Amino acid sequence: MGGLGHYLESQNLATSGISLIRLHTEKIRPPRALWVPFDLGRPLGPPGDVAFQTRVLRTALELLEAPEGPILADFPDDAPSTANGVETPLQACPIGIIPREPSRGSLKSRLQKEMDDLEVGRRGGATASGLSARAIIRFLLGFLETGRLASPKPQIDPFWLIQMAAEDLKAMYHRAREGQTEPLDSSSFSPWFYQETAAGELLWVLRERLSDHPDPTARLVGQLLLVPIEETVRRRNRPTRPHVGISGEPVRRRP
């Protein structure tokens, strides 16, 4: 966005932006930018706080009063949701994903239930794979159940499509969790997703299947791109439940 600001200014259009990563903004030196100390993905602060978000936006727009830059101003306050370590609850809960006892039902049945929850009130958004939540689940489960890749996007390498679909799935769960009365901060989402949800368990099972695959792209995706390294370390140091396969059978856990 900083680069776009330079281009627009060259066309005599004044610009002002919001920066979440100060170091990047210092390197790019956009014409006018307001740095905010908020979580990534929340440039205006916590969702639902209209007064605070309006204040952030007005502060960014006030930088337009400066005739030229570069200007990098600091927003003076932390977001209310994290100030003093207190999380501000939202007033609405459009979706409820409740952690379920992992021994109840197969992975497939638990995924179907989570998909039902997601379809109730999840926020929309573009996906890298171009697939809906249910299409992603059908694609990934189809590979695990049959060992064959019936790719819905033949123009994309099927193993890269698995990686893109996995990222989309995480983004959908992140948007869903943001809408709860007790949203997770950025540091808590990953442990919750990979340890408490059926979708996270699905990515663990895919990791097992792809890590020993004869195709080098499949091995790359399985070993490095489906589950973050910090989650593999966390699971190794803090043993949890065994993997549950598509039909309910235990699955060997890779170290």
Stockholm file with secondary structure:
# STOCKHOLM 1.0

chainA/1-255         MGGLGHYLESQNLATSGISLIRLHTEKIRPPRALWVPFDLGRPLGPPGDVAFQTRVLRTALELLEAPEGPILADFPDDAPSTANGVETPLQACPIGIIPREPSRGSLKSRLQKEMDDLEVGRRGGATASGLSARAIIRFLLGFLETGRLASPKPQIDPFWLIQMAAEDLKAMYHRAREGQTEPLDSSSFSPWFYQETAAGELLWVLRERLSDHPDPTARLVGQLLLVPIEETVRRRNRPTRPHVGISGEPVRRRP
#=GR chainA/1-255 SS CHHHHHHHHHTTCCCCEEESCHHHHHHHCCSEEEECCCCTTCTTSSTTCHHHHHHHHHHHHHGGGSSSCCEEEECCSCCTTTGGGCCCCCSCCSCCCCCCCTTSSCHHHHHHHHHHHHHHHCCCCCCSSCCCHHHHHHHHHHHHHHSCCCCSCTTSCHHHHHHHHHHHHHHHHHHHHHTSSSCCCHHHHHHHHHHHCHHHHHHHHHHHHHHTCSSHHHHHIIIIISSCHHHHHHHHHSCCCCEECTTSCEECCCC
#=GC SS_cons         CHHHHHHHHHTTCCCCEEESCHHHHHHHCCSEEEECCCCTTCTTSSTTCHHHHHHHHHHHHHGGGSSSCCEEEECCSCCTTTGGGCCCCCSCCSCCCCCCCTTSSCHHHHHHHHHHHHHHHCCCCCCSSCCCHHHHHHHHHHHHHHSCCCCSCTTSCHHHHHHHHHHHHHHHHHHHHHTSSSCCCHHHHHHHHHHHCHHHHHHHHHHHHHHTCSSHHHHHIIIIISSCHHHHHHHHHSCCCCEECTTSCEECCCC
//
